[in-house]
Amino acid sequence: MNKAFIAAVLFTVFYSVDGLAPKCTDCGGLGVCQTNGICRCYPARFSPTVNGTKMTHLCSRNIYQDNPTGVVVLRVVSAAISFILMSLILWRLFLEFRHKSVKVVDTQPGVRKVVKFSLITDGFICFLMFLLSALDYWGLFNILPYGAYNAIYYFIDWLYVLLFTVMLLHWAEIYQVTMKSIKTRDMMKKVNSNYVGELTIEEVMTSLTFLQRFKIPFLAITGASFIMWLARTIGGLLISNPFGWIVFFAFANAFYACVWLGCGVAFFIYGYRLIKLMPETMSAKIKSITSKMVIILILQIINSVQIVALNSAISTTAQSIYSRNSITFAIRIVVSFMILEIYMPLGRIKVWFSTSLLRSSTNGTGTSGDSKVKEVEVKATPSSVSNMDE
């Protein structure tokens, strides 16, 4: 009796799942037909249920049909804020190119290039976020195909890695400018009361050499992240093995979580080591930049973790993606604003729309009021002088 009942239940389950739901072929172009005959629907889409049976060979249902208000609000808010940020960045770039300081460009060319590249990259990110939100939502409105939307969406992740590397170069350039301004250990003791012991020019140059090596891992991570972007773009369209997709999805997000975590740990340890050498009166700006970069790293780690967590907690991808996207869009907007805030400080909001704004970033050590470094006599060995001349 029990065996017959169990057999009947198993037959019913098999029939309802496998018998009534046909094997997939092309999923109507809205998903990937997997090797088990079930569609892996593209984000924001899922299989409909007909008469209690989930039609796993189709992906005709989407999140907009279930939550139209939420999708509209998410798109409008994201597009509006992204457009505002993009406009502010364009204005800041206009000031940078139109009213640049010839003196600063001549004395600190590396810093100026990094500032421009950072703003251009951040502005491009805001433009892409505006484009995604204004035109479509994962291809549901047939304006941006899923493949294009998916590629742009994940390309932004790589741009943030690139932008962080650029910000690191900015941080390093400011450090070099500051350290080269410190000529003797006497000045170090004078401007930094916490400094104990002797600091020779050889030690300064050693720090600069270490700094150059410090940048190499970040550049390597940027290259690896670009390869990951290509893999995510292509894999989302081609991976048909169910288990393979689960592993790849988790690996991609874990990769970015590890990237940001690794950058955060390395930057905190070695950044702190380098900042300790900074004289107190000349380190305000670089410490401010460092704190903002640490916050950016923390936000990016949170974003990577929440994607994996919500995808695991909510079984239906289309239902979890709205929550994941809401958090991701919010974090991206905050990160882009924090990067812009380095060059358009909130503390100087009254001069945002005047050329006085340039004073906050015309030098590596602070505003124009504290940018002068006293000239002192260099007390060093002959080898030290030759190193500095190089």
C-alpha positions in Angstrom: 0.0 0.0 0.0 2.7 2.4 1.0 4.8 1.5 -2.1 1.9 2.0 -4.4 1.1 5.4 -2.8 4.7 6.6 -3.1 4.8 5.4 -6.7 1.7 7.3 -7.5 3.0 10.5 -5.9 6.3 10.2 -7.8 4.4 9.6 -11.1 2.2 12.6 -10.4 5.2 14.9 -9.7 7.1 13.6 -12.7 4.1 14.0 -15.0 3.2 17.5 -13.7 6.8 18.8 -14.0 8.1 17.0 -17.0 5.1 15.8 -18.8 3.0 19.0 -18.9 6.0 21.4 -19.2 7.6 20.8 -22.6 11.4 20.9 -23.1 12.7 24.3 -24.1 14.0 25.1 -27.6 15.0 28.8 -27.8 13.0 30.2 -24.8 11.5 32.7 -27.2 14.7 34.7 -27.4 14.1 35.7 -23.7 16.5 33.3 -22.1 19.0 30.5 -22.5 17.7 26.9 -23.1 19.7 24.8 -20.7 20.8 21.2 -21.0 18.1 20.1 -18.6 15.4 21.4 -20.9 14.5 24.3 -18.6 14.9 28.0 -19.6 17.3 30.2 -17.7 15.4 33.4 -18.2 17.2 36.7 -18.6 17.2 39.0 -15.6 13.7 40.6 -14.8 12.0 37.7 -16.7 10.7 34.4 -15.4 8.5 31.4 -16.5 4.7 31.8 -16.3 2.5 29.5 -14.4 -0.5 28.0 -16.2 -3.1 26.0 -14.4 -0.7 25.4 -11.5 2.1 24.3 -13.8 5.2 26.3 -14.3 6.0 26.6 -18.0 9.7 26.2 -17.7 10.1 26.3 -21.5 9.0 29.9 -21.6 10.2 33.3 -20.2 7.1 35.4 -21.2 6.5 36.8 -17.7 8.5 39.8 -16.4 8.9 41.9 -13.2 7.3 44.9 -14.8 4.0 43.0 -15.0 4.1 42.2 -11.3 5.6 45.5 -10.0 5.2 48.3 -12.6 5.3 51.1 -10.0 8.5 49.9 -8.5 10.2 49.6 -11.9 9.1 53.1 -13.0 10.2 54.7 -9.7 13.6 53.0 -9.8 14.2 54.1 -13.4 13.0 57.7 -12.9 15.0 58.2 -9.6 18.1 56.6 -11.0 17.9 58.6 -14.3 17.2 61.9 -12.6 20.1 61.7 -10.1 22.5 60.3 -12.7 21.7 63.2 -15.0 22.2 65.8 -12.2 25.6 64.2 -11.3 26.6 64.1 -15.0 25.7 67.8 -15.4 27.8 68.7 -12.3 30.7 66.7 -13.6 30.5 68.4 -17.0 30.5 71.8 -15.3 33.5 70.9 -13.3 35.3 69.7 -16.4 34.4 72.9 -18.2 36.1 74.9 -15.4 39.1 72.6 -15.5 39.6 73.1 -19.2 38.5 76.7 -19.6 39.9 78.3 -16.5 42.9 76.1 -15.7 45.8 77.5 -13.8 48.9 77.7 -16.0 51.2 77.7 -12.9 49.6 74.5 -11.6 49.6 72.8 -15.0 53.4 73.5 -15.3 54.3 72.4 -11.8 52.0 69.5 -11.3 51.1 68.1 -14.8 50.5 64.5 -13.5 47.9 65.7 -11.0 46.0 67.6 -13.6 45.9 64.7 -16.0 44.6 62.4 -13.3 41.9 64.9 -12.2 40.7 65.2 -15.7 40.7 61.5 -16.3 38.9 60.8 -13.1 36.2 63.3 -13.8 35.7 62.1 -17.4 35.5 58.5 -16.2 33.0 59.4 -13.5 31.0 61.4 -15.9 30.9 58.5 -18.4 29.7 56.2 -15.6 26.9 58.6 -14.8 26.0 58.9 -18.5 25.7 55.1 -18.8 23.6 54.9 -15.6 21.3 57.6 -17.1 21.2 55.8 -20.4 20.2 52.4 -18.8 17.5 53.9 -16.6 16.1 56.3 -19.2 15.9 53.9 -22.2 15.0 50.4 -20.8 15.1 48.0 -17.9 16.9 44.7 -18.8 15.4 44.8 -22.3 11.8 44.6 -21.1 10.7 47.6 -23.3 12.5 46.4 -26.4 14.6 49.6 -26.8 17.9 48.2 -25.6 18.4 44.5 -26.3 19.2 42.4 -23.3 22.7 41.7 -24.6 23.5 45.5 -24.9 21.9 46.3 -21.5 23.7 43.4 -19.8 27.1 44.5 -21.3 26.7 48.1 -20.3 25.4 47.2 -16.8 28.5 45.1 -16.0 30.8 47.4 -17.8 30.1 50.0 -15.1 31.5 47.6 -12.6 34.8 47.5 -14.5 34.8 51.3 -14.9 34.6 51.7 -11.1 37.7 49.4 -10.7 39.5 51.5 -13.3 38.3 54.7 -11.6 39.6 53.5 -8.2 43.0 52.8 -9.8 43.0 56.3 -11.3 42.1 57.8 -7.9 45.0 55.8 -6.4 47.3 57.4 -8.9 45.9 60.8 -7.9 46.6 59.9 -4.3 50.1 58.8 -5.1 50.8 61.9 -7.2 49.7 64.1 -4.3 51.9 62.1 -2.0 54.9 62.5 -4.2 54.4 66.2 -4.6 54.2 66.6 -0.8 57.2 64.4 0.0 59.4 66.1 -2.5 58.6 69.4 -0.8 60.1 68.2 2.4 63.8 68.9 2.1 65.3 68.2 5.5 64.5 66.3 8.7 64.5 69.6 10.6 61.4 70.7 8.6 59.8 67.3 9.2 60.2 67.8 13.0 58.9 71.3 12.7 55.7 70.6 10.8 55.0 67.3 12.4 55.3 67.2 16.2 54.6 63.4 16.3 57.7 62.7 14.2 60.4 61.0 16.1 63.9 60.1 14.9 65.6 61.0 11.7 64.2 60.9 8.2 66.8 61.3 5.4 66.2 62.0 1.8 67.2 58.4 1.0 64.2 57.3 3.1 61.9 59.6 1.3 63.0 58.2 -2.1 62.6 54.7 -0.8 59.0 55.5 0.1 58.4 56.9 -3.4 59.9 53.7 -4.9 57.7 51.6 -2.7 54.7 53.7 -3.8 55.4 52.9 -7.5 55.5 49.2 -6.7 52.3 49.6 -4.6 50.4 50.7 -7.7 51.3 47.6 -9.8 48.9 45.2 -8.1 46.0 47.7 -8.6 46.8 47.9 -12.3 46.9 44.1 -12.6 43.5 43.9 -10.9 42.1 46.4 -13.4 43.2 44.1 -16.2 41.7 41.0 -14.6 38.5 42.8 -13.9 38.2 43.7 -17.6 38.5 40.0 -18.5 35.8 39.3 -16.0 33.6 41.8 -17.7 34.0 40.0 -21.0 33.3 36.7 -19.3 30.1 38.0 -17.7 28.9 39.6 -20.9 29.5 36.5 -23.0 28.6 33.9 -20.3 25.2 35.5 -19.7 24.3 34.7 -23.3 26.0 31.3 -23.8 26.3 29.3 -20.6 23.6 26.5 -20.8 24.7 24.1 -18.1 22.5 24.8 -15.0 25.2 24.0 -12.4 27.8 25.8 -14.5 25.7 29.0 -14.4 25.2 28.8 -10.7 28.9 28.4 -10.1 29.8 31.2 -12.6 27.2 33.7 -11.1 28.6 33.1 -7.6 32.2 33.3 -8.8 31.7 36.6 -10.7 30.3 38.3 -7.7 32.7 36.7 -5.3 35.5 37.9 -7.6 34.5 41.5 -7.3 33.9 41.2 -3.5 37.5 39.8 -3.2 38.8 42.5 -5.5 37.3 45.3 -3.4 38.2 43.6 -0.1 41.8 43.0 -1.2 42.1 46.6 -2.4 40.6 47.8 0.9 43.0 45.8 3.1 46.1 46.7 1.0 45.1 50.3 0.8 44.4 50.5 4.5 47.6 48.9 5.6 50.0 50.5 3.1 48.1 53.8 2.8 48.3 54.2 6.6 52.0 53.4 6.5 52.6 56.1 3.9 50.4 58.7 5.5 52.3 58.4 8.8 55.2 60.0 7.1 53.1 63.0 6.1 53.5 66.2 8.1 50.3 67.2 9.9 50.1 70.6 8.3 50.3 69.3 4.8 48.3 66.1 4.9 44.7 67.4 5.2 43.7 66.9 1.6 45.4 63.5 1.1 43.8 62.2 4.4 40.4 63.4 3.2 40.9 61.6 -0.2 42.1 58.5 1.6 39.0 58.4 3.9 36.7 58.8 0.9 38.4 56.0 -1.0 38.1 53.7 2.0 34.3 54.4 2.1 34.1 53.7 -1.6 35.8 50.4 -1.1 33.4 49.5 1.7 30.4 50.4 -0.4 31.6 48.3 -3.3 32.2 45.3 -1.0 28.6 45.7 0.4 27.3 45.8 -3.2 29.0 42.5 -4.2 27.9 40.7 -1.0 24.3 41.9 -1.2 24.0 40.5 -4.8 25.0 37.0 -3.8 23.0 37.2 -0.5 19.7 38.4 -2.1 20.0 36.0 -5.0 20.4 33.1 -2.6 17.6 34.3 -0.2 15.0 34.9 -3.0 14.7 31.9 -5.2 13.2 33.6 -8.2 15.9 35.7 -10.0 13.3 38.1 -11.5 11.9 38.8 -8.0 15.3 39.3 -6.4 16.7 41.5 -9.2 14.6 44.5 -8.4 15.9 44.5 -4.8 19.4 43.9 -6.0 19.2 46.6 -8.6 17.8 49.1 -6.2 20.7 48.7 -3.8 23.3 48.6 -6.7 21.9 51.8 -8.3 21.9 53.5 -5.0 25.5 52.5 -4.2 26.7 53.5 -7.6 25.1 56.9 -7.3 26.7 57.4 -3.9 30.1 56.3 -5.1 30.0 58.6 -8.1 29.0 61.5 -5.9 31.8 60.9 -3.5 34.3 60.9 -6.3 32.9 64.1 -7.6 32.9 65.6 -4.1 36.7 65.3 -4.0 36.8 67.9 -6.8 33.6 69.7 -5.8 33.7 69.7 -2.0 30.4 70.2 -0.2 32.2 72.6 2.1 32.7 74.8 -0.9 29.2 74.5 -2.3 28.8 78.3 -2.4 31.5 78.5 -5.0 30.5 75.5 -7.1 29.5 77.7 -10.0 32.5 80.1 -10.0 36.1 79.8 -10.8 36.9 79.9 -7.1 36.1 76.2 -7.0 39.4 75.4 -8.7 41.2 76.5 -5.6 40.2 73.3 -3.8 42.1 71.2 -6.3 44.8 73.4 -7.7 47.4 71.8 -5.5 48.2 68.5 -3.9 48.3 69.7 -0.3 45.1 71.7 0.2 43.5 74.9 -0.8 45.4 77.9 -2.3 45.6 79.5 1.2 47.9 76.7 2.5 49.7 75.6 -0.6 53.0 77.3 -0.1 55.9 75.3 1.1 58.8 77.0 2.8 62.1 76.7 1.1 64.7 75.3 3.3 68.3 74.3 2.9 68.8 70.7 1.9 71.1 68.7 4.1 71.9 65.5 2.4 74.6 63.3 1.2 75.9 63.6 -2.4 74.1 60.4 -3.3 70.9 61.8 -1.9 71.2 64.9 -4.1 71.8 62.9 -7.2 68.7 60.8 -6.4 66.6 63.9 -6.0 67.9 65.3 -9.3 66.8 62.2 -11.1 
